[in-house]
Amino acid sequence: MSGRVNLLLPEVRANPYPTYAELRRSPVCQVDPGGYWVLTRHDDVVAAFKNPQVFSNIGMRVATKPAWLGHNPFADSMIGMDPPNHGRLRSLVNRAFGPSALARLEPRVRAFADSIVARLPEGTPVDFVDAFSLPLPASVIGELIGLDPTQHHLFKRWADDLTSISAIGPRPERETPRMEEIRATVKETEQYMGRVLASRRVEPRDDLVTDLINARVDGESLTDTELMNFMFLLLVAGLETTIHLMSHSVRVLMERPDVLERLRADRSRIPRFLEEVLRYEPPVQAIMRVTTGDTEIRGVTIPKGSPVALMMGAANRDETHFAGADAFDMDREGTNNLPFGHGIHFCLGAPLARLEARLGLEALLTRFARLTPAGPLKWNQSMTVRGPVSMPVVAYAE
């Protein structure tokens, strides 16, 4: 390839997969913004995930805590840590996302999904991101950490701002209003989360925040700073990935009425459908790392200290790993976990995201038989996650 590809160009955001195919022909190269080195082949991405000694997770901290931003609890959470600190924190929060916890939560998620779908208008255009994809994960996160359910859109704005840091880059040429907006969001979010933590210490509840405050492993508890960092992580990871998974699922169903009919006829196929959506349109497109030393991949040397993007969105369309990679095939066998990361940093919330998406689609397909687009999509701006920020849809019962 000649020159650098800019992954945030509007035409690339609308459909990045032809660009990813081109990048896979030069699978170790640099892109804009930020000059990230990218790995685009499936085997290379998996190998990098398995090797945190060379591909340090501090890369996520670098990407989400540039000098122009400064303080950012999300960047200081375990998403930006390597062993052994990462393992200690993960063990403290792991129980909150186990099978027994999800089993207790499932009836509440189903009730949320049924209520949200019941409010969707029939035969009238509606923004499905705002009316369907957002309310369910926001309700669940609110249930988990006791956030005010009337503030869902505020939480979404915070999550959007925190995931758009990479779109500005580490060293912008000049100060912009957007940079000040994001700094204000960090402060606003921290103040809100601080009030939640203080409230739980005085009046414990049956929620995840209280569980985290009381959690102990080998006599150790989370510090106040670690609690705040995890609250930021849960807000971003719990909202953004599931919102985009649900939006991508609806878009696939709009484009493939035959798939929608199959799922309505047999709801047990929804988990299989979601696995293919996760491969075909992964909500998380890239995870950032930093090299701890010079490393050679496919004859190309990436220098020590380089920012690297592990491009899951490209890896999931790798034709050397997936037969007919650019085709949506609901009957494709196997579970593709790569959209949730790999190795020690595999996403804790993956089972919860799958649960929410499954129950959301069950409710949607119970009520509606047809979904049609009602206007152009508008895509978010982020190096790490990709999904529509607005998606006009008309839903019909028959």
URNOR-V977713 format. One record per pair of residues at least 12 apart in sequence whose ideal C-beta (glycine too) atoms are under 6 Angstrom apart, sorted by the first residue. I is the first residue (numbers start at 0). J is the second residue. D is the distance in Angstrom with one decimal. If there is no record, write none. Layout:
BEGIN
i | j | d
I | J | D
I | J | D
END
This chain:
BEGIN
i | j | d
0 | 25 | 4.7
3 | 29 | 5.7
3 | 30 | 5.5
3 | 31 | 4.8
4 | 18 | 5.8
4 | 30 | 5.0
5 | 31 | 4.4
6 | 30 | 5.5
7 | 166 | 5.8
7 | 380 | 5.9
12 | 378 | 4.3
16 | 316 | 5.6
19 | 313 | 3.7
19 | 316 | 6.0
22 | 39 | 4.6
22 | 313 | 6.0
23 | 39 | 4.7
26 | 39 | 4.8
26 | 40 | 4.6
26 | 297 | 5.9
27 | 296 | 4.9
27 | 297 | 5.3
27 | 299 | 4.1
32 | 168 | 4.5
33 | 168 | 4.6
35 | 306 | 5.1
35 | 308 | 4.4
36 | 301 | 5.1
36 | 305 | 5.3
36 | 307 | 4.7
37 | 308 | 4.8
37 | 310 | 5.2
38 | 309 | 5.5
39 | 310 | 4.8
39 | 313 | 3.8
40 | 317 | 5.7
41 | 314 | 4.2
41 | 317 | 4.0
41 | 320 | 4.0
43 | 296 | 6.0
44 | 309 | 4.8
44 | 314 | 4.3
45 | 341 | 5.7
47 | 309 | 5.3
48 | 341 | 3.6
48 | 342 | 4.6
49 | 342 | 5.0
51 | 81 | 5.2
53 | 291 | 5.6
53 | 294 | 5.3
54 | 288 | 4.0
55 | 81 | 5.6
55 | 289 | 4.9
55 | 291 | 5.2
56 | 81 | 5.2
57 | 289 | 5.2
58 | 287 | 4.1
58 | 288 | 3.7
58 | 289 | 3.9
58 | 306 | 5.9
59 | 78 | 5.2
59 | 79 | 4.4
59 | 287 | 5.0
60 | 74 | 4.6
60 | 79 | 3.2
61 | 289 | 5.7
62 | 165 | 5.2
62 | 287 | 4.0
63 | 164 | 5.3
65 | 169 | 4.3
67 | 178 | 5.6
71 | 185 | 5.6
72 | 227 | 5.0
72 | 228 | 4.5
72 | 231 | 4.3
73 | 161 | 5.4
73 | 231 | 4.0
73 | 232 | 6.0
73 | 235 | 5.7
75 | 228 | 4.9
76 | 228 | 3.9
76 | 229 | 5.8
76 | 232 | 3.9
78 | 232 | 5.7
90 | 216 | 5.1
91 | 214 | 4.9
91 | 216 | 5.4
91 | 221 | 5.8
95 | 207 | 5.2
95 | 210 | 5.9
96 | 347 | 4.9
101 | 350 | 5.8
101 | 354 | 5.8
107 | 142 | 5.9
108 | 139 | 5.8
108 | 355 | 5.8
108 | 358 | 5.2
109 | 358 | 5.0
111 | 135 | 5.7
111 | 138 | 4.3
112 | 135 | 5.7
112 | 358 | 4.6
112 | 359 | 4.8
112 | 362 | 4.1
113 | 362 | 5.1
115 | 134 | 4.8
115 | 135 | 5.7
116 | 362 | 4.1
116 | 363 | 5.4
116 | 366 | 5.4
119 | 394 | 5.9
121 | 396 | 5.5
124 | 373 | 3.7
124 | 391 | 5.1
124 | 393 | 5.3
126 | 389 | 5.1
126 | 391 | 5.9
127 | 249 | 5.5
127 | 390 | 4.8
127 | 392 | 4.3
128 | 246 | 5.5
128 | 387 | 5.8
128 | 389 | 5.6
128 | 390 | 5.1
132 | 242 | 4.8
132 | 245 | 4.1
132 | 246 | 4.5
133 | 155 | 5.6
133 | 242 | 5.6
135 | 355 | 5.7
135 | 359 | 5.0
136 | 238 | 5.4
136 | 241 | 3.9
136 | 242 | 5.7
136 | 355 | 5.7
137 | 151 | 3.9
137 | 154 | 5.9
139 | 355 | 5.9
140 | 237 | 4.4
143 | 207 | 4.4
144 | 207 | 5.2
144 | 208 | 4.9
145 | 204 | 5.8
145 | 206 | 4.6
145 | 208 | 5.8
157 | 184 | 5.4
157 | 188 | 4.8
158 | 234 | 5.9
158 | 235 | 5.0
158 | 238 | 4.5
158 | 239 | 5.2
160 | 181 | 4.9
160 | 184 | 4.1
161 | 235 | 5.2
162 | 239 | 5.6
162 | 381 | 4.8
162 | 384 | 5.3
163 | 380 | 5.6
163 | 381 | 5.3
165 | 382 | 3.7
165 | 383 | 5.9
166 | 380 | 4.3
166 | 381 | 5.7
192 | 227 | 5.9
192 | 230 | 4.4
196 | 226 | 5.9
199 | 212 | 5.9
236 | 348 | 5.6
237 | 348 | 5.9
239 | 384 | 5.1
240 | 282 | 4.6
240 | 352 | 5.6
241 | 352 | 4.6
241 | 355 | 5.2
243 | 282 | 3.5
243 | 386 | 3.0
244 | 282 | 5.0
244 | 356 | 5.1
245 | 356 | 5.5
245 | 359 | 5.6
246 | 386 | 5.2
246 | 387 | 5.3
246 | 390 | 5.8
247 | 276 | 5.5
247 | 280 | 3.9
248 | 276 | 5.1
251 | 276 | 5.8
252 | 370 | 5.6
253 | 370 | 4.7
253 | 372 | 5.7
258 | 329 | 6.0
262 | 364 | 5.6
263 | 364 | 5.0
266 | 361 | 5.6
269 | 357 | 5.3
269 | 360 | 5.3
270 | 357 | 5.9
272 | 329 | 5.2
273 | 356 | 5.4
274 | 334 | 5.6
274 | 335 | 6.0
275 | 329 | 5.3
275 | 331 | 5.6
277 | 338 | 4.3
278 | 315 | 4.7
278 | 335 | 4.4
279 | 327 | 5.1
281 | 311 | 5.5
281 | 312 | 5.5
281 | 315 | 5.5
281 | 338 | 3.9
282 | 384 | 5.7
282 | 386 | 5.9
283 | 338 | 5.9
283 | 384 | 5.6
284 | 312 | 3.7
284 | 385 | 4.7
285 | 308 | 4.3
285 | 310 | 5.2
285 | 382 | 5.7
285 | 383 | 5.4
286 | 309 | 4.8
287 | 308 | 5.8
288 | 307 | 4.6
289 | 306 | 5.9
290 | 303 | 5.7
290 | 305 | 4.9
311 | 337 | 5.4
311 | 338 | 5.9
367 | 394 | 4.4
367 | 396 | 6.0
368 | 397 | 5.3
369 | 395 | 4.2
370 | 392 | 5.7
370 | 394 | 5.4
371 | 393 | 5.0
373 | 391 | 3.8
373 | 392 | 5.7
373 | 393 | 4.8
374 | 391 | 3.6
376 | 390 | 5.2
377 | 389 | 4.6
END
